[in-house]
C-alpha cells in the first residue's frame, strides 16, 4: 500500500512516501517559512522523487497533534484536500508517537516532548524493546517540574537510557540532564518527521482503522490561545 505521510505540527515540516514497510522518498525542512509555503511543493517533489503521482497514492497519514494549532490545521487541511477527490482512507497519528519512531531501532525509553509554552510541555513516554513501541502514558500537557519527577523515578527504576526527543527536548534536557541515563536525542533524530508518521500509521491501515477525509480532526490537549482568552473574558464578565 502506497502511503503519503505529512508532518507539520511544529516549525519543521516533512513529507514521506512509503510502499508498505519500504520508504520510497522523503523531504524535510526546518526553516522559518510557513507550512502553507513549504508543504505542497514538498509533496510534489517527494512524489516526483518516488516516481509516483498523487493518483498512485492509496492512503494518507497525518500527525494530528498535539502541536502548533496553526501547523496542525494546515496539515489536516492539506490531507483532506488531497484525499477527498477519491475518498481515500486516512490515519491520524499522535505527533508524540511519531517521535518515538525515531528510535524504533534502539532499546530505550523515549520521552517525547513539545514546547507548550507557559512552562508546560506536551508529553508522552514510550518503551522500545526489539523494535516494538509500547506506550507508557497517554498524550498529556503537564508542567516541566511534574515531568521531571516522573523521569527521575523512571531513570532510577530502569537500566535503559531515557532519550528526550522533540522540539521541546532542548528545554527539558536543561533541567533533566543530571539524571541517570537521561540523554538528549541526536540532532538527526531530535524532531518529529513524516517518516515516523508513516510507519506509525501502517498498523492502522493494515487493521482497517482508518478515517474518511471529512472525519479527520486536529487533536488538541488544550484550547487555542484565542479561545482560552475568550473563555476567560466571559468568565470575568460573569463576576
C-alpha atoms as one frame of an Amber mdcrd trajectory, in Angstrom:
protein
   0.000   0.000   0.000   1.408   3.353  -1.052   1.031   5.942   1.713   1.710
   9.678   1.681   2.584  10.949   5.164   2.709  14.591   6.279   4.101  16.174
   9.446   3.895  19.908  10.216   2.934  20.108  13.889   5.810  22.476  14.784
   8.496  24.505  12.985   9.861  21.559  10.948   7.770  20.228   8.088   8.223
  16.946   6.272   6.663  14.603   3.745   7.283  10.891   3.169   6.072   8.281
   0.701   6.022   4.638   1.783   5.133   1.445  -0.036   4.316  -0.787   2.900
   7.456  -1.017   5.050   9.625   0.413   2.275  10.429   4.122   2.415  10.420
   5.389  -1.173  11.222   9.076  -0.641  11.095  11.819   1.958  11.702  15.551
   2.323  12.331  17.671   5.414  12.759  21.383   6.105  13.340  23.244   9.352
  13.274  26.885   8.302  11.183  29.855   9.338   8.743  29.687   6.439   5.058
  28.983   6.948   3.883  25.479   6.187   1.467  26.923   3.651   4.574  27.935
   1.660   6.598  24.749   2.012   4.182  21.843   2.306   2.648  21.391  -1.150
   5.936  21.947  -3.029   7.433  19.220  -0.815   4.522  16.892  -1.593   5.095
  17.408  -5.319   8.886  16.964  -5.147   8.652  13.887  -2.907   6.145  12.189
  -5.199   8.373  13.006  -8.162  11.414  11.547  -6.375   9.405   8.370  -5.715
   8.417   8.272  -9.408   4.742   8.481  -8.482   1.901  10.921  -8.880  -0.909
  11.706  -6.487  -3.207   9.188  -8.208  -0.833   6.367  -7.199  -1.345   7.088
  -3.500  -3.718   4.693  -1.711  -3.828   6.269   1.745  -2.750   9.297   3.767
  -1.191   9.645   7.209  -1.051  12.907   9.141   0.188  13.966  12.559  -3.000
  15.352  14.093  -1.450  16.802  17.258  -0.573  17.810  19.799   1.395  20.708
  18.405   1.112  24.154  16.907  -2.562  24.973  16.386  -1.826  26.581  13.017
   0.582  23.876  11.887  -1.767  21.027  12.766  -4.663  22.751  10.973  -2.567
  23.256   7.832  -1.549  19.589   7.782  -5.083  18.316   8.361  -6.473  20.643
   5.691  -3.828  19.549   3.184  -4.618  15.862   3.684  -8.353  16.495   3.479
  -7.857  18.270   0.153  -5.604  15.566  -1.268  -7.677  12.605  -0.073 -11.192
  13.928  -0.750 -11.391  13.585  -4.576 -11.099   9.785  -4.378 -12.247   9.455
  -0.746  -9.029   7.690   0.152  -8.536   6.305   3.664  -6.689   8.451   6.197
  -4.968   7.763   9.523  -4.456  10.417  12.197  -1.254   9.803  14.173  -0.200
  11.233  17.522   2.714  13.600  16.967   4.342  12.198  20.105   4.013   8.577
  18.963   5.572   9.500  15.616   8.569  10.913  17.522   9.114   7.549  19.229
   9.633   6.026  15.778  12.911   7.981  15.577  14.391   5.428  17.999  12.485
   2.320  16.952  15.815   0.573  16.266  17.087   1.167  19.816  16.087  -0.492
  23.088  15.373   2.580  25.216  12.688   4.740  26.762  11.600   7.699  24.661
  10.364  10.823  26.401   8.682  12.811  23.632   8.282  16.492  24.456   6.925
  19.553  22.693   7.045  23.104  23.986   3.506  24.065  25.040   4.652  27.443
  26.428   3.747  28.782  29.889   6.226  26.310  31.481   4.189  23.412  30.109
   5.138  20.537  27.847   3.128  18.228  25.638   4.461  14.807  26.511   4.149
  11.056  26.229   6.549   8.318  27.282   7.223   5.118  25.332   9.215   1.958
  25.957  11.010   0.459  22.966  12.109  -3.173  23.032  13.217  -5.204  19.981
  11.672  -2.650  17.640   8.284  -2.716  19.362   6.963   0.556  20.762   4.834
   0.358  23.918   3.055   3.434  25.197   3.643   4.093  28.918   1.495   7.235
  29.194  -1.255   8.978  27.332  -0.537  12.199  25.468  -0.841  14.963  28.040
   0.069  18.560  28.878   1.935  18.963  32.145   4.313  21.278  33.945   8.026
  20.857  33.357   8.643  20.026  37.022   5.920  17.373  37.006   7.568  15.608
  34.083  10.963  15.953  35.748   9.756  13.997  38.772   8.352  11.236  36.546
  11.570  10.927  34.560  13.624  10.950  37.757  11.666   7.968  39.084  11.865
   6.215  35.711  15.620   6.713  35.385  16.141   5.261  38.857  13.983   2.192
  38.261  15.194   1.280  34.757  18.623   0.489  33.337  17.569   1.747  29.909
  18.602   5.118  28.549  15.829   7.701  28.562  16.041   9.619  25.275  14.419
  13.057  25.146  13.005  13.688  21.686  11.095  16.576  20.137  11.112  20.339
  19.688  10.904  20.650  23.479  13.962  18.443  24.037  16.391  21.340  24.432
  14.162  22.978  27.052  13.546  19.848  29.102  17.072  18.474  28.854  18.390
  21.575  30.619  16.540  20.549  33.785  16.882  16.770  33.363  20.474  16.333
  32.178  21.821  15.484  35.639  19.516  12.479  35.952  20.938   8.987  35.495
  20.748   7.563  31.950  18.916  10.626  30.587  20.157  11.767  27.174  19.021
  14.242  24.537  18.292  12.831  21.097  20.966  13.086  18.425  20.222  16.119
  16.199  19.421  13.807  13.274  16.654  12.154  15.341  15.533  15.034  17.518
  12.488  16.361  15.686   9.205  14.888  14.544   9.268  13.574  10.989   6.767
  12.363   8.399   8.706   9.099   8.114   7.699   8.299  11.696   4.123   9.333
  10.946   4.009   6.929   8.022   5.398   3.975   9.951   3.125   4.700  12.921
   0.112   4.567  10.583   0.935   1.218   8.978  -0.757  -0.947  11.623  -3.915
   1.162  11.457  -4.062   0.751   7.683  -3.473  -2.992   7.987  -6.270  -3.304
  10.567  -8.677  -1.098   8.654  -8.676   1.502  11.445  -8.974   4.431   9.067
 -10.983   7.621   8.662 -12.654   9.220   5.678 -11.175  12.658   4.826 -14.170
  14.521   6.283 -13.686  12.785   9.657 -10.106  13.999  10.123  -9.853  16.423
  13.049  -6.987  18.092  14.923  -6.174  16.696  18.367  -5.604  19.450  20.914
  -4.604  18.930  24.533  -5.773  22.427  25.401  -7.779  25.191  23.748  -6.056
  27.590  21.332  -4.926  30.833  22.974  -7.695  32.896  21.349 -10.341  30.518
  22.695  -8.746  30.477  26.155  -8.748  34.285  26.246 -12.375  34.420  25.095
 -13.378  31.866  27.749 -11.560  33.854  30.440 -13.222  37.074  29.285 -16.682
  35.516  29.506 -15.935  34.125  32.966 -14.754  37.554  34.150 -17.921  39.172
  32.787 -19.996  36.871  34.977 -18.231  38.049  38.145
